[in-house]
Amino acid sequence: MRAVCFVNRLEIDLSGNVFSNALAFGDVDNDGQNEFIVGETSGELVVFKGGNIWQQLSGLGMITALANALVVLSLTAEDGESEVRISVGDLTEVGYVSLTLAPKRKTALYKSLGNYGNTALWYVVPQVVLLGDIDGDGNLELVLGLTDRVVRSYRWIHDSPDDDGQVSGKLVGLNKWECANQIGTVTLNYSPDGTPCLLVSQPGGTFMKISCCSEIKDDTTDNVSTEDLGVTSVDYHPLLSSRMRNPNVSTEILGCIRPPGAAKEDRTTMRYAVATLDGTLMLVQGQDVLWSMQVDHQLFALTKIDVTGDGTEEIVACSWDGQTYILDQEKRSVRFQLEESVRSFCSGYYALDPSKEAAPCFIYTTFSNKVSLHL
């Protein structure tokens, strides 16, 4: 397999450790360019812009997962109890956190770096967070994958703005699904009929498919009832589990991979990729495995990005020892080796110089507490 290298590289020191899902790209200041966000186990949320740290927030508890809109999940302990804090909002140039949910089961709008209080979800540690329209109603839902094999979904129900123009509301629980085994990843995909579904990876290269159908017609608090929280169906997909070397190996899954030549509005032909810790990588459409390959490295992260600039996304799989595989949907592949063990990995579009166009970027955090950018 041919090896490649990157033109630009930047290393930045971190003060703490990073969970594998606590990395995200996103335009958090609405300037049209992506920032890169790292959540540390010490409760530090670090936002990088260009080649420097742009914003740094503290006191968020042990951050376990991030999503790119900016949603922060963290774990804190007060009075011997565990609580999950959720912070939702944008960062402006002066560092505001515009909307925050955490300890007192209420919501407030904050305009300071030091105030992160108010509304907790009393669950076990979250390991995956997803923002997506899972029921086709045109609104984003919040999906949590927890370490107790439970997946939960929520909808934000907003109140009318107060006299100061500040918006408040609450998270309404929609669904709870219990998985048979430990959750690896939760991803959004689309069924052959174009309806959205959740794919929840399970050990041994298998997954659960959850289809949701929302019945909520009015986005106000008064009209939400338990009967309106949607109808779901759950299917188990074994894929090639009968041929797996280890039926208990952890699995990653990545959905919404558009086939080459497919129209942007076409959601009926979406593919998804599956990777296992023992080195199996598959591309699947519907229930058909299009191809499968085996590598000699432990794959723990799975992303997608258009590396070649041809309009079609490639699949990127990273292993704990820094070996990174880049594959197109025809199974052609190259590899990149980071000369250090990897704690977490993600890919996205980023620019070290704000005056230049963003380029495909791989970002690693290492066990020596460094962020390594390659683009």
N, C-alpha and C positions, 0 to 999 in steps of 0.2 A: 504494500500500500504506500502511495506517494506521501511524503511529508511536506508540510508547508510552514512558513513562518510569517510573522506580522511585521509591518514596517515600523509602527510606533508602539512603544511600551512605557508604562508609567507605574511606579510602585509607591504606595502611600501606607504609612504605619497606622495601625488601629490600636486602641487602648484595651479592647476586650475581644472575646470570642464571638463567632457568628454562626447561627444555625443555618442549615442548608437551604431553608426557604425564606431567609431574612434578607434577601437582596431583591431590588426592583429598579427598573427604569421607568421614568415618567416625567412629564412636563408639569412640575409642581408649582411653577410660577406663571404659567400661561404666556410664556414668551415665544412659543413655537419650537423650542428646543428641549430635548430630554435632559433631565438631571438623573443622577444615579444615587440611590438611597441604600444605606446599610443600617440594619438594626443589630445592635450588640446585646449580648446577654447581660451586660451591666446596666442596661436601660438607656444607653446613648443611641440616639437616632442621628446619623450623620448624612448630610446631603452634599454631594459633590457636584460642582459646576465647573466645566472645563477641567483643568488639572489641579484644582484646589478644593479644599473644604469650604462650602458656601454657607451652610447653616448647620448648627449642632444643637440638638435638644437633649435634655437629660431628665431623669426621674420617671421614665416610662415603664419601669419594671423590666423583667427579663423578656426581651422581644424574641418571639419564636417564629413569626411569619410576617411577610409584607405582601401587599398587592399594589398595583401601580396607579391607584387613583387618589390619593395617598391614604391607605388604610393600614393602621399599625395594630398588631395583636401583641399583647404582652401579658406576662404572668407576674402578679405581685402577691405578697403574703402579708396580711394584716390581722393581728389577733389570732394567729394560728390558722387562719382561713386562706384558701387560695382564691384568687379572683382574676378574671380575664378582663383587661381593659381594651376597649376599642376606640381608636382615635381616627376620625374621618375628617378630611378637609384638605385645603390647599395651603401652601406656604407662599407668602408674598415676599417682596424684597426686604421687608422689615422683620420677617420671621414670624408672622402670625400663624397660629394654628386656628383655622377659622371655625371648625366644628369639632367638638370633643365629647366623647361618651366614656364615662368611667365611674367612680365608686358609689354614689348615693342614689342610684336608679333615677337620675334625672339628667336632662340635657342642658347645656349652656353654651353660649358663644363666648370665646375667649380671645383676647387680643394681647397676650403676653406670652413670653417663652416659659414662664415659671409656673403656670397654672394648668394642670392637666386633669382636674378632678372629674368625676361625676357620672356614672352608671355602669354597673358591673354585670357581667354574665357569669354566673357561678357554676363553671364547668371545669373539667380537667384541662390539661395543657393543650392548646391548639397547635397543630403542626402544619396545617395547610389553610390558606385563605384564598378565596376566589371571588371576584366581582364579575357578574355576568347576568344577562337576561336568560334565566333558566326556564322560564315559562312562556316566553313569547309575548309578554304584555307590553314590551317596549321600555320597561324600566329595569334598572340593575338591581339584582338581589345580592345579598352577602351570604356566602357559603363557607362554613367552617368544617374542616376535617380534624377530628379530635383523636387523642392518643388512646381513648377507650373504645375505638372502633365505631364511633358514632359520627354521622354527618348531619349537620343542622343548616337550615336556610332561614334567612331573615329578610324582611322588607322594611325600608325606612318609611314611616308614615309621618308627614310633616304637618305642623300646626300653622295657622295663619301668622304672618309676621306681627311682632308687637309694635308698640309705638315708636321704638327706636329702629325699626326695620330689621331686627334680628329674628332669625328663624329658629324654632325649636321643634321637637317632635320626639318620636321614640322608635325603637326597633321592635317589630312585631315578629315573633317566631312563626314560621310557615310550616316547616316540616322537620321531622327527625327520622333518620334512617339508621338502623343498626346493621353493621357489616359482620360477616362471619369471622373475618380475620383482620389483622392489623392493616390500616390504611397506609398506602404509599403516597399517592397523589390523587387530587380531584381536578378534573379538567372539563371544560365545556366543549361539546361537539354537536353535530346535527345529524338526525336520522335521515334515511333516504327520502322521506316525505318532506324534509326541510324543517321539521320541528326541532327545537333545542332539546338537549339531554345532557345529563351529567354522567361522566365516566369516572368510576372510583376504582383505582387499581388495588388488586388483592395479590397475595403471595403466589408464586409459581407461574407468573405471566398471565394471570386471569384478571377479570374486572367485573364490576357491577355496572349496569346501565340503568340510570334513573330518569324516567320521563315525567315531566311536570306539566300540568295544565291549570293555569290560573283562572279563577272565577271572579276575581276582584275587579269591579268596574269603576269604582270611585276611590281616588287616592286620598281619603280623609280618614281620620282616626275613628269618627263616629260610625262609619259604615263597615268596619272590619269586625268579623265574628269568626269563631272557630270553624263554622261551617263553610266559610269562604276562603279557606286557606289552600285550596287546590286539591286536585286529584293526581295521584302519582302511580306509576307502575315501575316495578323493579325486576330486571332480568339479569341472570348470571351468565357470563360468557367464558367458557374454559379456554378458547383459542387452541393453542398447541400444548396445553398443560400435560397431556398424556405423554408427550415426547420431551418434557423438561427433565433436566438432570437432577434438579432439586425442587420438589413441589412447594417447599417452604421459603424459597428465596424471595426477597423483597422486590417489588415491581414499581416502575414509574410509567405513567401514561401521559400522552400529550395529544390533544384534539385540535380540530379546526385547521387541518393541513389541507390547503386547496390544491387539487391536482393541476399539473401543467396545462395551460390553455383554457382552464375553466373561468367563466365570467365571475366578476366580483360579487354579483348579486345571487349567484347560484350556490345554494346551501345543500343541495341534494346529493352532491358527490364528495362531501368532505371525508378526508382520511384521518387516521390517527396512528401514532407510533407508540410502541410498547418496548420498554427496556427492562432487563432484570439484572440483579447484582452479580449473577454468575456469567454475564457477558452476552446474553441473547438480545438481539435487536430486531424488531419486526415492524413492517408497515402494513396497515390493515385498512380495508374499505368495507363497511358493513360488517359481515361476519367472515369475509374472505381475506386470508393472509396473502398479500401480494408478494412479499418476499421476506425472508428471514436470514440473518447472518449471525455468526458466533465470533466473538473476539476474546482475547486472553486477558481482559481487564474487568474490574468490578465497576459496572456502570451505575451511577447514583443520581445523575441529573440529566434531564432531557429538555431541550429547548428547540425553537425553530427561528430561522432568520434567513433573509435573502442575502447570501454571502456574495454571489456572483453578479447581482444586479440585473438579472434577466426577468424579474417579476415573479419568479417562483421561489417559494421558501425551501431552504434546505433543512435537514434534520441534524441537530447537534447533540451528541451524547458525550458526557464527561465522566471519567473514572476517578476514584480516590487518589490514584498516583499521578494525576495530571494529564494522562493520555486523553485527548479530545478527538472524537471522530466527527467528520462533516460529510454527510451523505445527501445526494440528491434522491429524487423519488424513483429513479431508475437503478438505484443501488450503487452508483458510482461513488467512490469515497476517497477522501484524503484524511490525513491525521495531523494533529499539532500536539507537541509535547511540552507541557510546563514542567520545568525541572524542579518540582517541589510537590509535596503532597497537598491535596486540595481539601478544604473544609466545606466550601460552597461555591456554586458556579451559576452564572446566568449570562444571557446574550441579549443584545439590543442595539439600537442606533445611538451613537454618541459622537460628540466633537470636542476635542481638547481645546480648539480655538473656536469661540462662538461665531467668528466671522466666516467660518468654513462650513460646508455641508456635512451633516452627520454621516458617519460611516459605520458599517457593521463592527461591533465591538464585543469581545469576550472579556468577562470580568471574573476573576477568581479571588477568593479569600483563602489564605493558607493557615497552617497550624502554627506558623511563626507570627501570626497576627499582622499580616500585611494584605492590602488590596492590590492586586496586580491587574492592570488594564492592558489589553492588547487590541490594536485596531490599525 
